[in-house]
Amino acid sequence: MSVLAHVFEAAGIATIVLSSVREMAAKVAPPRALHCEFPLGRPLGRPSDPEFQHDVLARAFALLEAPSGPVLADHPEVIEADEQPLACSLPPRFDPNVAPAVDEARGLRKAYDRTLARRGVTSVGRAVTADEIPHALAVLDAIANGQEWTTAGIPGGNTVAVCHDISTYYEEAALELVDGPVPGGRAMEDWFFDKTAAGATVLAARAAIRDAGAKFPIWFYMTPGQR
């Protein structure tokens, strides 16, 4: 969003950015940004609290009155993440001849299909379909284990979109495997990267692509910024 703000401003459209990662906003320096130290996935702060959310928006729009920029202001309130750790059982290994992440993704397919049937919509599909998730993980596993990333055959050639589809596939499958209310975004993110073979594979492939000298956006945005 911070990068797009520069594009819109160049076209004569005033912009405001709600920042969730202050270091990134400071680096990209959008014309006007309000940093909100809230849990990721909650850009307006407290759920079901319209008064607080309107305060966030009012402070953001007030930045339009700044005579010059870039302006990076901070919301005065800090909200700590309150999500409980996500407890979600993962399928046992079935095929020892494939990478653990590939086997894991195949094992989650029925849970993903149940979520899709219940909700009628999926956010998987920027670069790959649910059918292609195991193959995408196989490609990332190969990169993590030494395959040159430029010749590995990343689906669509888009590292960021592929990793978005993989994490979304897992999160949607997890909705069928957890008890209680829908977990918050941070809890889902932590579960994916800290507990699953796919999350570990994405992190390892990201590091390998970074170490190979790829341009910053190609590897950095494969995961959330704080990763």
Secondary structure, 3 states (H helix, E strand, C coil): CHHHHHHHHHCCCCCCEEECCHHHHHHHCCCEEEECCCCCCCCCCCCCCHHHHHHHHHHHHHHHHCCCCCEEEECCCCCCCCCCCCCCCCCCCCCCCCCHHHHHHHHCHHHHHHHHHHHCCCCCCCCCCHHHHHHHHHHHHHHHCCCCHHHCCCHHHCHHHHHHHHHHHHHHHHCCCCCCCCCCHHHHHHHHHHHCHHHHHHHHHHHHHHHCCCCHHHHHCCCCCCC
